[in-house]
Amino acid sequence: MNNIQIKLCRSLIGRNPKQIKTAHALGLKKINQIVIKEENAVLKGMLNIIKHLISINKNF
């Protein structure tokens, strides 16, 4: 499968606990932190929960 580059662009302060736990499960704890994950259905669901906090790059 393809890899996706995920960058945390917005702060987690004051967010819903579910959104904070999702970001931490992806390995995102600090602003501008970047992780690379393999694309799958579970990952897409997690990204949908925090889509307003992140930027996604599929072509890196």
N, C-alpha and C positions, 0 to 999 in steps of 0.2 A: 504494500500500500504506500501511499504518499505521506511525506512528512509535512507538518504544519508548524510554522514559527508563530508563537503566541507572545505578545508583549503586554504587560500590565501598564495601562496608560493613566488610569484614574485611581485615586486612593480608596482603600478599603474602610477607612474610618467612617463610622456612622451607617454602614451598610447592613442589610439583612444578614443575620448569622448564617443562613444557608448560602448566600453569595460568598461570604468570607471563607467558609469551609470548602466550597467548591474551588475557589482560587488557591487555597493552601493545598488542596489535593492535587492540583495541577502543578504545584511547585512555585507558585507566584506569591511572594510575600512583600516585595518592595516595588515601588513605582519604577518603571523602565526596566524591570527584570524581564529577561527573555528566556523562554524554554522551547525546546523542539520536541514535538510528540508525533507519534504515528497516528494517522487519521483512521478512525473507526466510529461506529455508531455511538458508543459510550462517550467518546470525546466530543462528538458533535452536540450531544445533549448537555454536557457540562459547559461547553462554549456558549450555548444558547442561554443558559442561566445568567452568565456574566458578560454577555455580548456588548453591553453599554460601558464596560470597564476596560475592555481589551482592544487591541488591534491584531488582526490575523494576516499573515503573509504566507500564501501557498507557493509562490514562485520565488524562492530565495536561493 
